[in-house]
Amino acid sequence: MPDSVYKIIELVGTSSESWDKAAARAVERASQTLRDLRVAEVTEQDLVIENGKVTAFRCKLKVSFKFEGT
């Protein structure tokens, strides 16, 4: 296997349904513009609360992908 370098970025996904869907949404969106995604690590989860009710689930992720610099 040749030597490789990976870049890590942070993303925040949101969903009105669950943390799982928030994380999946972030990965799906990132995959539209980034190639060769490798690993996503959930680093934080929180909720948006409005008028005493949960209105959004948020997941912060670190996502790695193969770096293809010049």
PyMOL Python script that loads the backbone (N, CA, C, O; Angstrom):
from pymol import cmd

cmd.read_pdbstr("""\
ATOM      1  N   MET A   1       0.845  -1.180   0.000  1.00  0.00           N
ATOM      2  CA  MET A   1       0.000   0.000   0.000  1.00  0.00           C
ATOM      3  C   MET A   1       0.889   1.243   0.000  1.00  0.00           C
ATOM      4  O   MET A   1       1.756   1.373   0.865  1.00  0.00           O
ATOM      5  N   PRO A   2       0.695   2.149  -0.943  1.00  0.00           N
ATOM      6  CA  PRO A   2       1.516   3.365  -0.973  1.00  0.00           C
ATOM      7  C   PRO A   2       1.195   4.285   0.190  1.00  0.00           C
ATOM      8  O   PRO A   2       0.111   4.227   0.770  1.00  0.00           O
ATOM      9  N   ASP A   3       2.161   5.135   0.520  1.00  0.00           N
ATOM     10  CA  ASP A   3       1.941   6.103   1.597  1.00  0.00           C
ATOM     11  C   ASP A   3       0.811   7.048   1.220  1.00  0.00           C
ATOM     12  O   ASP A   3       0.677   7.432   0.058  1.00  0.00           O
ATOM     13  N   SER A   4       0.009   7.418   2.191  1.00  0.00           N
ATOM     14  CA  SER A   4      -1.116   8.321   1.954  1.00  0.00           C
ATOM     15  C   SER A   4      -1.173   9.371   3.042  1.00  0.00           C
ATOM     16  O   SER A   4      -0.646   9.185   4.139  1.00  0.00           O
ATOM     17  N   VAL A   5      -1.819  10.473   2.722  1.00  0.00           N
ATOM     18  CA  VAL A   5      -2.064  11.536   3.685  1.00  0.00           C
ATOM     19  C   VAL A   5      -3.565  11.793   3.687  1.00  0.00           C
ATOM     20  O   VAL A   5      -4.199  11.808   2.632  1.00  0.00           O
ATOM     21  N   TYR A   6      -4.128  11.996   4.870  1.00  0.00           N
ATOM     22  CA  TYR A   6      -5.556  12.244   4.995  1.00  0.00           C
ATOM     23  C   TYR A   6      -5.789  13.590   5.650  1.00  0.00           C
ATOM     24  O   TYR A   6      -5.062  13.979   6.564  1.00  0.00           O
ATOM     25  N   LYS A   7      -6.789  14.288   5.188  1.00  0.00           N
ATOM     26  CA  LYS A   7      -7.185  15.572   5.759  1.00  0.00           C
ATOM     27  C   LYS A   7      -8.413  15.340   6.626  1.00  0.00           C
ATOM     28  O   LYS A   7      -9.251  14.496   6.308  1.00  0.00           O
ATOM     29  N   ILE A   8      -8.523  16.089   7.724  1.00  0.00           N
ATOM     30  CA  ILE A   8      -9.669  15.975   8.626  1.00  0.00           C
ATOM     31  C   ILE A   8     -10.363  17.328   8.688  1.00  0.00           C
ATOM     32  O   ILE A   8      -9.726  18.361   8.893  1.00  0.00           O
ATOM     33  N   ILE A   9     -11.683  17.304   8.506  1.00  0.00           N
ATOM     34  CA  ILE A   9     -12.484  18.513   8.631  1.00  0.00           C
ATOM     35  C   ILE A   9     -13.586  18.273   9.648  1.00  0.00           C
ATOM     36  O   ILE A   9     -13.923  17.128   9.952  1.00  0.00           O
ATOM     37  N   GLU A  10     -14.146  19.356  10.172  1.00  0.00           N
ATOM     38  CA  GLU A  10     -15.278  19.245  11.091  1.00  0.00           C
ATOM     39  C   GLU A  10     -16.547  19.665  10.367  1.00  0.00           C
ATOM     40  O   GLU A  10     -16.555  20.638   9.613  1.00  0.00           O
ATOM     41  N   LEU A  11     -17.606  18.928  10.603  1.00  0.00           N
ATOM     42  CA  LEU A  11     -18.913  19.213  10.030  1.00  0.00           C
ATOM     43  C   LEU A  11     -19.961  19.160  11.136  1.00  0.00           C
ATOM     44  O   LEU A  11     -19.771  18.491  12.151  1.00  0.00           O
ATOM     45  N   VAL A  12     -21.053  19.861  10.933  1.00  0.00           N
ATOM     46  CA  VAL A  12     -22.194  19.764  11.837  1.00  0.00           C
ATOM     47  C   VAL A  12     -23.409  19.422  10.989  1.00  0.00           C
ATOM     48  O   VAL A  12     -23.769  20.164  10.075  1.00  0.00           O
ATOM     49  N   GLY A  13     -24.039  18.287  11.300  1.00  0.00           N
ATOM     50  CA  GLY A  13     -25.265  17.886  10.626  1.00  0.00           C
ATOM     51  C   GLY A  13     -26.446  18.119  11.542  1.00  0.00           C
ATOM     52  O   GLY A  13     -26.326  18.020  12.763  1.00  0.00           O
ATOM     53  N   THR A  14     -27.591  18.430  10.948  1.00  0.00           N
ATOM     54  CA  THR A  14     -28.802  18.641  11.745  1.00  0.00           C
ATOM     55  C   THR A  14     -29.951  17.799  11.200  1.00  0.00           C
ATOM     56  O   THR A  14     -30.004  17.487  10.010  1.00  0.00           O
ATOM     57  N   SER A  15     -30.852  17.445  12.082  1.00  0.00           N
ATOM     58  CA  SER A  15     -32.042  16.690  11.714  1.00  0.00           C
ATOM     59  C   SER A  15     -33.142  16.997  12.720  1.00  0.00           C
ATOM     60  O   SER A  15     -32.872  17.231  13.898  1.00  0.00           O
ATOM     61  N   SER A  16     -34.358  16.996  12.257  1.00  0.00           N
ATOM     62  CA  SER A  16     -35.482  17.171  13.177  1.00  0.00           C
ATOM     63  C   SER A  16     -35.905  15.839  13.791  1.00  0.00           C
ATOM     64  O   SER A  16     -36.795  15.796  14.640  1.00  0.00           O
ATOM     65  N   GLU A  17     -35.249  14.730  13.348  1.00  0.00           N
ATOM     66  CA  GLU A  17     -35.664  13.394  13.780  1.00  0.00           C
ATOM     67  C   GLU A  17     -34.729  12.707  14.774  1.00  0.00           C
ATOM     68  O   GLU A  17     -35.199  12.153  15.767  1.00  0.00           O
ATOM     69  N   SER A  18     -33.399  12.731  14.526  1.00  0.00           N
ATOM     70  CA  SER A  18     -32.483  11.987  15.401  1.00  0.00           C
ATOM     71  C   SER A  18     -31.038  12.403  15.169  1.00  0.00           C
ATOM     72  O   SER A  18     -30.705  13.034  14.166  1.00  0.00           O
ATOM     73  N   TRP A  19     -30.172  12.024  16.142  1.00  0.00           N
ATOM     74  CA  TRP A  19     -28.737  12.255  15.976  1.00  0.00           C
ATOM     75  C   TRP A  19     -28.182  11.397  14.846  1.00  0.00           C
ATOM     76  O   TRP A  19     -27.312  11.847  14.100  1.00  0.00           O
ATOM     77  N   ASP A  20     -28.674  10.167  14.709  1.00  0.00           N
ATOM     78  CA  ASP A  20     -28.210   9.296  13.624  1.00  0.00           C
ATOM     79  C   ASP A  20     -28.439   9.950  12.261  1.00  0.00           C
ATOM     80  O   ASP A  20     -27.560   9.946  11.399  1.00  0.00           O
ATOM     81  N   LYS A  21     -29.624  10.503  12.086  1.00  0.00           N
ATOM     82  CA  LYS A  21     -29.938  11.138  10.803  1.00  0.00           C
ATOM     83  C   LYS A  21     -29.138  12.424  10.607  1.00  0.00           C
ATOM     84  O   LYS A  21     -28.778  12.763   9.480  1.00  0.00           O
ATOM     85  N   ALA A  22     -28.860  13.132  11.682  1.00  0.00           N
ATOM     86  CA  ALA A  22     -28.036  14.338  11.586  1.00  0.00           C
ATOM     87  C   ALA A  22     -26.623  13.983  11.119  1.00  0.00           C
ATOM     88  O   ALA A  22     -26.066  14.660  10.255  1.00  0.00           O
ATOM     89  N   ALA A  23     -26.047  12.926  11.687  1.00  0.00           N
ATOM     90  CA  ALA A  23     -24.706  12.494  11.289  1.00  0.00           C
ATOM     91  C   ALA A  23     -24.705  12.004   9.839  1.00  0.00           C
ATOM     92  O   ALA A  23     -23.816  12.352   9.062  1.00  0.00           O
ATOM     93  N   ALA A  24     -25.696  11.201   9.486  1.00  0.00           N
ATOM     94  CA  ALA A  24     -25.775  10.677   8.117  1.00  0.00           C
ATOM     95  C   ALA A  24     -25.937  11.811   7.116  1.00  0.00           C
ATOM     96  O   ALA A  24     -25.347  11.771   6.036  1.00  0.00           O
ATOM     97  N   ARG A  25     -26.715  12.804   7.454  1.00  0.00           N
ATOM     98  CA  ARG A  25     -26.933  13.940   6.555  1.00  0.00           C
ATOM     99  C   ARG A  25     -25.623  14.694   6.310  1.00  0.00           C
ATOM    100  O   ARG A  25     -25.352  15.108   5.183  1.00  0.00           O
ATOM    101  N   ALA A  26     -24.819  14.874   7.343  1.00  0.00           N
ATOM    102  CA  ALA A  26     -23.535  15.564   7.188  1.00  0.00           C
ATOM    103  C   ALA A  26     -22.605  14.782   6.270  1.00  0.00           C
ATOM    104  O   ALA A  26     -21.947  15.362   5.406  1.00  0.00           O
ATOM    105  N   VAL A  27     -22.551  13.466   6.455  1.00  0.00           N
ATOM    106  CA  VAL A  27     -21.683  12.627   5.617  1.00  0.00           C
ATOM    107  C   VAL A  27     -22.181  12.614   4.171  1.00  0.00           C
ATOM    108  O   VAL A  27     -21.386  12.730   3.239  1.00  0.00           O
ATOM    109  N   GLU A  28     -23.472  12.476   3.988  1.00  0.00           N
ATOM    110  CA  GLU A  28     -24.032  12.458   2.626  1.00  0.00           C
ATOM    111  C   GLU A  28     -23.744  13.761   1.897  1.00  0.00           C
ATOM    112  O   GLU A  28     -23.388  13.753   0.718  1.00  0.00           O
ATOM    113  N   ARG A  29     -23.898  14.876   2.592  1.00  0.00           N
ATOM    114  CA  ARG A  29     -23.638  16.177   1.960  1.00  0.00           C
ATOM    115  C   ARG A  29     -22.157  16.337   1.643  1.00  0.00           C
ATOM    116  O   ARG A  29     -21.807  16.815   0.564  1.00  0.00           O
ATOM    117  N   ALA A  30     -21.289  15.948   2.558  1.00  0.00           N
ATOM    118  CA  ALA A  30     -19.846  16.052   2.320  1.00  0.00           C
ATOM    119  C   ALA A  30     -19.430  15.199   1.130  1.00  0.00           C
ATOM    120  O   ALA A  30     -18.550  15.594   0.365  1.00  0.00           O
ATOM    121  N   SER A  31     -20.045  14.042   0.966  1.00  0.00           N
ATOM    122  CA  SER A  31     -19.667  13.145  -0.129  1.00  0.00           C
ATOM    123  C   SER A  31     -20.030  13.710  -1.499  1.00  0.00           C
ATOM    124  O   SER A  31     -19.561  13.194  -2.513  1.00  0.00           O
ATOM    125  N   GLN A  32     -20.848  14.748  -1.554  1.00  0.00           N
ATOM    126  CA  GLN A  32     -21.187  15.378  -2.828  1.00  0.00           C
ATOM    127  C   GLN A  32     -20.038  16.213  -3.380  1.00  0.00           C
ATOM    128  O   GLN A  32     -19.951  16.426  -4.589  1.00  0.00           O
ATOM    129  N   THR A  33     -19.152  16.689  -2.497  1.00  0.00           N
ATOM    130  CA  THR A  33     -18.061  17.548  -2.952  1.00  0.00           C
ATOM    131  C   THR A  33     -16.673  17.014  -2.596  1.00  0.00           C
ATOM    132  O   THR A  33     -15.675  17.498  -3.131  1.00  0.00           O
ATOM    133  N   LEU A  34     -16.595  16.030  -1.708  1.00  0.00           N
ATOM    134  CA  LEU A  34     -15.310  15.456  -1.315  1.00  0.00           C
ATOM    135  C   LEU A  34     -15.231  14.014  -1.787  1.00  0.00           C
ATOM    136  O   LEU A  34     -16.218  13.280  -1.732  1.00  0.00           O
ATOM    137  N   ARG A  35     -14.061  13.614  -2.249  1.00  0.00           N
ATOM    138  CA  ARG A  35     -13.879  12.236  -2.697  1.00  0.00           C
ATOM    139  C   ARG A  35     -13.148  11.419  -1.649  1.00  0.00           C
ATOM    140  O   ARG A  35     -12.380  11.940  -0.840  1.00  0.00           O
ATOM    141  N   ASP A  36     -13.410  10.144  -1.688  1.00  0.00           N
ATOM    142  CA  ASP A  36     -12.656   9.185  -0.885  1.00  0.00           C
ATOM    143  C   ASP A  36     -12.778   9.424   0.623  1.00  0.00           C
ATOM    144  O   ASP A  36     -11.784   9.383   1.349  1.00  0.00           O
ATOM    145  N   LEU A  37     -14.021   9.675   1.089  1.00  0.00           N
ATOM    146  CA  LEU A  37     -14.241   9.805   2.540  1.00  0.00           C
ATOM    147  C   LEU A  37     -13.878   8.485   3.201  1.00  0.00           C
ATOM    148  O   LEU A  37     -14.175   7.422   2.657  1.00  0.00           O
ATOM    149  N   ARG A  38     -13.243   8.534   4.362  1.00  0.00           N
ATOM    150  CA  ARG A  38     -12.757   7.322   5.017  1.00  0.00           C
ATOM    151  C   ARG A  38     -13.420   7.031   6.352  1.00  0.00           C
ATOM    152  O   ARG A  38     -13.968   5.948   6.558  1.00  0.00           O
ATOM    153  N   VAL A  39     -13.369   8.007   7.266  1.00  0.00           N
ATOM    154  CA  VAL A  39     -13.850   7.779   8.632  1.00  0.00           C
ATOM    155  C   VAL A  39     -14.585   9.031   9.105  1.00  0.00           C
ATOM    156  O   VAL A  39     -14.179  10.154   8.805  1.00  0.00           O
ATOM    157  N   ALA A  40     -15.661   8.826   9.841  1.00  0.00           N
ATOM    158  CA  ALA A  40     -16.350   9.942  10.499  1.00  0.00           C
ATOM    159  C   ALA A  40     -16.458   9.602  11.980  1.00  0.00           C
ATOM    160  O   ALA A  40     -16.907   8.518  12.351  1.00  0.00           O
ATOM    161  N   GLU A  41     -16.046  10.534  12.809  1.00  0.00           N
ATOM    162  CA  GLU A  41     -16.099  10.341  14.260  1.00  0.00           C
ATOM    163  C   GLU A  41     -17.017  11.397  14.859  1.00  0.00           C
ATOM    164  O   GLU A  41     -16.783  12.593  14.684  1.00  0.00           O
ATOM    165  N   VAL A  42     -18.050  10.969  15.557  1.00  0.00           N
ATOM    166  CA  VAL A  42     -18.940  11.908  16.235  1.00  0.00           C
ATOM    167  C   VAL A  42     -18.203  12.438  17.460  1.00  0.00           C
ATOM    168  O   VAL A  42     -17.809  11.670  18.338  1.00  0.00           O
ATOM    169  N   THR A  43     -18.023  13.749  17.513  1.00  0.00           N
ATOM    170  CA  THR A  43     -17.286  14.347  18.624  1.00  0.00           C
ATOM    171  C   THR A  43     -18.194  15.064  19.611  1.00  0.00           C
ATOM    172  O   THR A  43     -17.809  15.300  20.757  1.00  0.00           O
ATOM    173  N   GLU A  44     -19.403  15.411  19.168  1.00  0.00           N
ATOM    174  CA  GLU A  44     -20.303  16.143  20.047  1.00  0.00           C
ATOM    175  C   GLU A  44     -21.734  15.991  19.540  1.00  0.00           C
ATOM    176  O   GLU A  44     -21.969  15.891  18.336  1.00  0.00           O
ATOM    177  N   GLN A  45     -22.678  15.974  20.463  1.00  0.00           N
ATOM    178  CA  GLN A  45     -24.093  15.955  20.117  1.00  0.00           C
ATOM    179  C   GLN A  45     -24.796  16.978  20.986  1.00  0.00           C
ATOM    180  O   GLN A  45     -24.497  17.114  22.172  1.00  0.00           O
ATOM    181  N   ASP A  46     -25.741  17.702  20.379  1.00  0.00           N
ATOM    182  CA  ASP A  46     -26.557  18.603  21.180  1.00  0.00           C
ATOM    183  C   ASP A  46     -27.940  18.732  20.566  1.00  0.00           C
ATOM    184  O   ASP A  46     -28.218  18.197  19.493  1.00  0.00           O
ATOM    185  N   LEU A  47     -28.793  19.449  21.266  1.00  0.00           N
ATOM    186  CA  LEU A  47     -30.185  19.633  20.850  1.00  0.00           C
ATOM    187  C   LEU A  47     -30.500  21.112  20.759  1.00  0.00           C
ATOM    188  O   LEU A  47     -29.944  21.923  21.500  1.00  0.00           O
ATOM    189  N   VAL A  48     -31.391  21.458  19.849  1.00  0.00           N
ATOM    190  CA  VAL A  48     -31.950  22.796  19.807  1.00  0.00           C
ATOM    191  C   VAL A  48     -33.326  22.694  20.457  1.00  0.00           C
ATOM    192  O   VAL A  48     -34.137  21.843  20.089  1.00  0.00           O
ATOM    193  N   ILE A  49     -33.580  23.571  21.426  1.00  0.00           N
ATOM    194  CA  ILE A  49     -34.844  23.545  22.162  1.00  0.00           C
ATOM    195  C   ILE A  49     -35.549  24.877  21.945  1.00  0.00           C
ATOM    196  O   ILE A  49     -34.965  25.943  22.141  1.00  0.00           O
ATOM    197  N   GLU A  50     -36.802  24.801  21.539  1.00  0.00           N
ATOM    198  CA  GLU A  50     -37.620  25.997  21.365  1.00  0.00           C
ATOM    199  C   GLU A  50     -38.948  25.782  22.081  1.00  0.00           C
ATOM    200  O   GLU A  50     -39.625  24.777  21.859  1.00  0.00           O
ATOM    201  N   ASN A  51     -39.315  26.720  22.933  1.00  0.00           N
ATOM    202  CA  ASN A  51     -40.564  26.636  23.686  1.00  0.00           C
ATOM    203  C   ASN A  51     -40.696  25.313  24.442  1.00  0.00           C
ATOM    204  O   ASN A  51     -41.777  24.727  24.505  1.00  0.00           O
ATOM    205  N   GLY A  52     -39.579  24.853  25.015  1.00  0.00           N
ATOM    206  CA  GLY A  52     -39.598  23.639  25.819  1.00  0.00           C
ATOM    207  C   GLY A  52     -39.638  22.339  25.033  1.00  0.00           C
ATOM    208  O   GLY A  52     -39.790  21.269  25.623  1.00  0.00           O
ATOM    209  N   LYS A  53     -39.505  22.409  23.712  1.00  0.00           N
ATOM    210  CA  LYS A  53     -39.549  21.200  22.885  1.00  0.00           C
ATOM    211  C   LYS A  53     -38.287  21.094  22.034  1.00  0.00           C
ATOM    212  O   LYS A  53     -37.747  22.097  21.568  1.00  0.00           O
ATOM    213  N   VAL A  54     -37.833  19.870  21.843  1.00  0.00           N
ATOM    214  CA  VAL A  54     -36.680  19.630  20.978  1.00  0.00           C
ATOM    215  C   VAL A  54     -37.101  19.860  19.533  1.00  0.00           C
ATOM    216  O   VAL A  54     -38.050  19.246  19.047  1.00  0.00           O
ATOM    217  N   THR A  55     -36.387  20.749  18.853  1.00  0.00           N
ATOM    218  CA  THR A  55     -36.717  21.038  17.457  1.00  0.00           C
ATOM    219  C   THR A  55     -35.649  20.546  16.489  1.00  0.00           C
ATOM    220  O   THR A  55     -35.908  20.425  15.292  1.00  0.00           O
ATOM    221  N   ALA A  56     -34.442  20.259  16.998  1.00  0.00           N
ATOM    222  CA  ALA A  56     -33.386  19.763  16.109  1.00  0.00           C
ATOM    223  C   ALA A  56     -32.339  18.995  16.900  1.00  0.00           C
ATOM    224  O   ALA A  56     -32.012  19.342  18.035  1.00  0.00           O
ATOM    225  N   PHE A  57     -31.827  17.954  16.280  1.00  0.00           N
ATOM    226  CA  PHE A  57     -30.699  17.179  16.787  1.00  0.00           C
ATOM    227  C   PHE A  57     -29.487  17.606  15.981  1.00  0.00           C
ATOM    228  O   PHE A  57     -29.564  17.706  14.756  1.00  0.00           O
ATOM    229  N   ARG A  58     -28.361  17.861  16.651  1.00  0.00           N
ATOM    230  CA  ARG A  58     -27.146  18.272  15.942  1.00  0.00           C
ATOM    231  C   ARG A  58     -25.998  17.350  16.323  1.00  0.00           C
ATOM    232  O   ARG A  58     -25.813  17.010  17.492  1.00  0.00           O
ATOM    233  N   CYS A  59     -25.233  16.955  15.316  1.00  0.00           N
ATOM    234  CA  CYS A  59     -24.038  16.131  15.513  1.00  0.00           C
ATOM    235  C   CYS A  59     -22.841  16.841  14.915  1.00  0.00           C
ATOM    236  O   CYS A  59     -22.868  17.254  13.756  1.00  0.00           O
ATOM    237  N   LYS A  60     -21.791  16.982  15.709  1.00  0.00           N
ATOM    238  CA  LYS A  60     -20.522  17.486  15.188  1.00  0.00           C
ATOM    239  C   LYS A  60     -19.653  16.273  14.901  1.00  0.00           C
ATOM    240  O   LYS A  60     -19.499  15.386  15.741  1.00  0.00           O
ATOM    241  N   LEU A  61     -19.083  16.251  13.687  1.00  0.00           N
ATOM    242  CA  LEU A  61     -18.257  15.116  13.264  1.00  0.00           C
ATOM    243  C   LEU A  61     -16.898  15.584  12.776  1.00  0.00           C
ATOM    244  O   LEU A  61     -16.760  16.680  12.233  1.00  0.00           O
ATOM    245  N   LYS A  62     -15.904  14.742  12.975  1.00  0.00           N
ATOM    246  CA  LYS A  62     -14.622  14.892  12.303  1.00  0.00           C
ATOM    247  C   LYS A  62     -14.629  13.864  11.178  1.00  0.00           C
ATOM    248  O   LYS A  62     -14.807  12.671  11.425  1.00  0.00           O
ATOM    249  N   VAL A  63     -14.436  14.319   9.956  1.00  0.00           N
ATOM    250  CA  VAL A  63     -14.489  13.459   8.777  1.00  0.00           C
ATOM    251  C   VAL A  63     -13.128  13.484   8.092  1.00  0.00           C
ATOM    252  O   VAL A  63     -12.558  14.551   7.862  1.00  0.00           O
ATOM    253  N   SER A  64     -12.617  12.311   7.770  1.00  0.00           N
ATOM    254  CA  SER A  64     -11.322  12.252   7.090  1.00  0.00           C
ATOM    255  C   SER A  64     -11.505  11.783   5.655  1.00  0.00           C
ATOM    256  O   SER A  64     -12.384  10.979   5.344  1.00  0.00           O
ATOM    257  N   PHE A  65     -10.641  12.315   4.788  1.00  0.00           N
ATOM    258  CA  PHE A  65     -10.640  11.917   3.383  1.00  0.00           C
ATOM    259  C   PHE A  65      -9.220  11.991   2.859  1.00  0.00           C
ATOM    260  O   PHE A  65      -8.375  12.700   3.406  1.00  0.00           O
ATOM    261  N   LYS A  66      -8.969  11.249   1.790  1.00  0.00           N
ATOM    262  CA  LYS A  66      -7.631  11.182   1.225  1.00  0.00           C
ATOM    263  C   LYS A  66      -7.263  12.541   0.637  1.00  0.00           C
ATOM    264  O   LYS A  66      -8.016  13.108  -0.154  1.00  0.00           O
ATOM    265  N   PHE A  67      -6.117  13.051   1.023  1.00  0.00           N
ATOM    266  CA  PHE A  67      -5.640  14.356   0.558  1.00  0.00           C
ATOM    267  C   PHE A  67      -4.954  14.194  -0.779  1.00  0.00           C
ATOM    268  O   PHE A  67      -4.043  13.381  -0.931  1.00  0.00           O
ATOM    269  N   GLU A  68      -5.401  14.979  -1.750  1.00  0.00           N
ATOM    270  CA  GLU A  68      -4.833  14.909  -3.102  1.00  0.00           C
ATOM    271  C   GLU A  68      -4.290  16.270  -3.497  1.00  0.00           C
ATOM    272  O   GLU A  68      -4.754  16.866  -4.469  1.00  0.00           O
ATOM    273  N   GLY A  69      -3.319  16.761  -2.758  1.00  0.00           N
ATOM    274  CA  GLY A  69      -2.730  18.067  -3.049  1.00  0.00           C
ATOM    275  C   GLY A  69      -1.750  17.984  -4.204  1.00  0.00           C
ATOM    276  O   GLY A  69      -1.389  16.901  -4.664  1.00  0.00           O
ATOM    277  N   THR A  70      -1.325  19.165  -4.664  1.00  0.00           N
ATOM    278  CA  THR A  70      -0.364  19.210  -5.762  1.00  0.00           C
ATOM    279  C   THR A  70       1.034  19.372  -5.240  1.00  0.00           C
ATOM    280  O   THR A  70       1.982  19.430  -6.023  1.00  0.00           O
TER     281      THR A  70
END
""", "prot")
cmd.dss("prot")
cmd.show_as("cartoon", "prot")
cmd.util.cbc("prot")
cmd.orient("prot")
